[in-house]
Amino acid sequence: MIGGDFLTDYFSHIVKRLTFDDISILSILSDSEATAKFKSLKKSDLSNDSGLTEANFRKAIYRLDAINFVETVTGHKEHRYYITELGMKAISESLFNENVLQ
């Protein structure tokens, strides 16, 4: 079994490796209170709000989805996204690491 310290260290390592684009997308979702399926943002709205190129947006959103910081909602005309609890923790830790919340 993997110890709690290892998991905490691993999570911190993942958060430290987030790019500015990753943090921007997480922040938009958090600020929009897109924290559940029924509050999710359309891909086009999130992409426009981020100001990223299509390629950079796609790369960031795939990465965030792969590490479970965002969830993709399918079944609509276009995909929708919301931030997960892990994504919210990542933002908090990132801000704390940058001395914003200290």
Salt bridges, closest charged atoms under 4 A:
ASP22 OD2 - ARG63 NE 2.97
GLU54 OE2 - ARG58 NH1 3.20
